[in-house]
Amino acid sequence: MLREREMSSALVRIAHEIAERNTEGPAPALVGIHRRGVFLARRLRETLNALLEEAVPYGELDIGLYRDDLAVRGLAPVVYASSIEFDPTGRTVVIVDDVLYTGRTVRAAIDALFDFGRPGRVQLAVLVDRGHRELPIRPDYVGKNIPTARSEHVAVALAELDRADEVLIRRRSPLSHA
């Protein structure tokens, strides 16, 4: 569906859009949602640092314990360390994730982010928006809209974790969750 070149172009475009929409006040901060959102946020930060000619604040957010579907999933959450070394209070914070589906991950990320402070504005950047929202959440920045069936799974592979950059759509096994 998406290969390395298309993914790279999408991230550069998103970085430009973030820079263009956030010209007032300090540079927007980026916060990646563990796991793949962290790596995408790091890539966006590199481009934004060059575009804005300043260091863009960056953080990593774990939402495992903020999810509202832990009982439904039936699995113990894998918990990563959250690390936000800047004060988000009053500033624009862009939450970064790989795929937007139901909106539940983003809702959990907003809850987790507010434990660190009260941002002036929260924006959302995603590599893939696949639709099927259960909550009224819409991304501000999208790499690619990929309409899918609920029976499909969008798999994002990143070189940092998977040795390659690509986005694939796979048929979901009947026994899998979210």
C-alpha positions as CSV (number, residue, x, y, z in Angstrom):
1,M,0.0,0.0,0.0
2,L,2.7,2.5,1.0
3,R,6.4,2.0,0.6
4,E,9.4,3.8,2.0
5,R,9.3,6.7,-0.5
6,E,5.6,7.4,0.0
7,M,6.0,7.2,3.7
8,S,8.9,9.6,3.7
9,S,7.1,12.0,1.5
10,A,4.0,11.9,3.7
11,L,6.1,12.7,6.8
12,V,7.8,15.6,5.1
13,R,4.5,17.0,4.0
14,I,3.1,16.6,7.5
15,A,6.1,18.4,9.0
16,H,5.6,21.3,6.5
17,E,1.9,21.5,7.4
18,I,2.7,21.5,11.1
19,A,5.2,24.4,10.6
20,E,2.7,26.3,8.4
21,R,-0.2,26.0,10.9
22,N,1.8,26.9,14.0
23,T,3.5,30.2,13.3
24,E,2.4,32.0,16.5
25,G,4.3,31.5,19.8
26,P,6.9,28.8,20.5
27,A,7.5,25.8,18.3
28,P,4.9,23.1,18.7
29,A,6.0,20.1,20.7
30,L,5.7,16.6,19.4
31,V,4.6,13.6,21.5
32,G,4.8,10.1,20.0
33,I,2.5,7.4,21.3
34,H,4.3,4.2,22.1
35,R,5.3,2.2,20.0
36,R,5.4,3.3,16.4
37,G,4.2,6.8,17.0
38,V,7.4,7.4,18.9
39,F,9.6,6.7,15.8
40,L,7.3,8.7,13.5
41,A,7.5,11.7,15.9
42,R,11.3,11.4,15.9
43,R,11.3,11.6,12.2
44,L,8.9,14.5,12.1
45,R,11.1,16.3,14.7
46,E,14.2,16.1,12.5
47,T,12.4,17.7,9.6
48,L,10.7,20.3,11.8
49,N,14.0,21.2,13.5
50,A,15.4,22.1,10.1
51,L,12.3,23.9,8.9
52,L,11.9,26.0,12.0
53,E,15.6,26.4,12.7
54,E,15.1,25.6,16.3
55,A,14.9,22.5,18.6
56,V,11.3,21.2,18.7
57,P,10.4,19.8,22.1
58,Y,9.7,16.1,22.0
59,G,8.2,13.4,24.3
60,E,7.1,9.8,24.4
61,L,3.8,8.8,25.8
62,D,2.6,5.4,27.0
63,I,-1.2,5.0,27.1
64,G,-1.4,1.4,28.1
65,L,-3.0,2.1,31.5
66,Y,-5.2,4.8,30.1
67,R,-7.1,2.6,27.7
68,D,-10.8,2.0,28.2
69,D,-10.8,-1.4,26.6
70,L,-8.4,-3.4,28.8
71,A,-11.2,-5.7,30.0
72,V,-12.4,-6.2,26.4
73,R,-8.9,-7.0,25.1
74,G,-8.4,-9.6,27.9
75,L,-4.6,-9.0,27.8
76,A,-2.3,-7.3,30.3
77,P,-1.0,-4.1,28.7
78,V,2.6,-3.8,27.7
79,V,3.8,-0.7,29.6
80,Y,6.5,1.6,28.3
81,A,8.0,4.6,30.0
82,S,6.5,8.0,29.2
83,S,9.0,10.7,28.9
84,I,8.0,14.3,28.5
85,E,10.9,16.6,29.4
86,F,9.1,19.9,28.6
87,D,6.2,21.6,30.2
88,P,3.2,21.2,27.9
89,T,1.2,23.9,29.8
90,G,0.0,26.5,27.4
91,R,1.8,25.3,24.3
92,T,0.7,23.5,21.2
93,V,1.3,19.8,21.4
94,V,1.1,17.5,18.4
95,I,0.3,13.9,19.3
96,V,1.8,11.5,16.7
97,D,0.6,7.9,16.0
98,D,0.9,5.5,13.2
99,V,-2.8,4.6,12.5
100,L,-6.0,6.2,13.5
101,Y,-8.9,3.8,13.7
102,T,-11.6,4.0,16.4
103,G,-10.1,7.0,18.2
104,R,-9.7,5.2,21.5
105,T,-5.9,5.3,21.5
106,V,-6.0,9.1,20.9
107,R,-8.5,9.6,23.7
108,A,-6.2,7.7,26.0
109,A,-3.2,9.7,24.8
110,I,-5.0,13.0,25.6
111,D,-5.8,11.7,29.1
112,A,-2.1,10.7,29.6
113,L,-0.8,14.0,28.2
114,F,-2.9,16.1,30.6
115,D,-1.2,14.3,33.5
116,F,1.9,16.3,32.5
117,G,0.2,19.7,32.2
118,R,-2.6,21.5,30.3
119,P,-1.6,22.2,26.7
120,G,-3.0,25.4,25.1
121,R,-3.9,23.3,22.0
122,V,-3.6,19.6,21.1
123,Q,-3.3,18.5,17.5
124,L,-3.1,15.0,16.0
125,A,-0.8,13.7,13.3
126,V,-1.2,10.2,11.9
127,L,0.5,8.3,9.1
128,V,-2.7,6.5,8.2
129,D,-6.3,7.3,8.8
130,R,-8.4,4.2,8.1
131,G,-11.8,5.4,9.3
132,H,-14.3,3.6,11.5
133,R,-14.3,6.1,14.3
134,E,-16.1,5.3,17.5
135,L,-15.3,8.6,19.1
136,P,-15.5,12.1,17.6
137,I,-11.8,12.5,16.9
138,R,-10.4,13.8,13.7
139,P,-6.7,14.2,12.8
140,D,-5.2,17.6,11.9
141,Y,-2.5,16.0,9.8
142,V,-2.8,12.8,7.7
143,G,-0.2,11.0,5.7
144,K,-2.6,8.9,3.8
145,N,-6.4,8.1,4.1
146,I,-6.8,4.4,3.5
147,P,-10.4,3.2,3.6
148,T,-10.6,-0.3,5.1
149,A,-13.1,-2.9,6.1
150,R,-13.4,-3.7,9.8
151,S,-12.2,-7.2,8.9
152,E,-8.9,-5.7,7.8
153,H,-5.8,-4.7,9.7
154,V,-3.4,-1.9,8.8
155,A,0.1,-3.0,9.5
156,V,2.8,-0.3,9.7
157,A,6.4,-1.5,9.5
158,L,9.2,0.9,10.4
159,A,12.9,0.5,9.7
160,E,13.7,1.2,13.4
161,L,11.6,-1.9,14.5
162,D,11.0,-4.0,11.4
163,R,14.0,-3.3,9.1
164,A,11.7,-1.8,6.4
165,D,9.3,1.1,5.9
166,E,5.9,0.0,4.6
167,V,2.2,0.0,5.2
168,L,0.2,-3.1,4.4
169,I,-3.4,-4.1,4.7
170,R,-4.0,-7.6,6.0
171,R,-7.1,-9.7,6.5
172,R,-7.8,-9.9,10.3
173,S,-8.0,-13.3,11.8
174,P,-11.4,-13.9,13.3
175,L,-9.8,-14.4,16.8
176,S,-7.8,-11.2,16.9
177,H,-8.8,-8.0,18.8
178,A,-8.6,-4.4,17.6
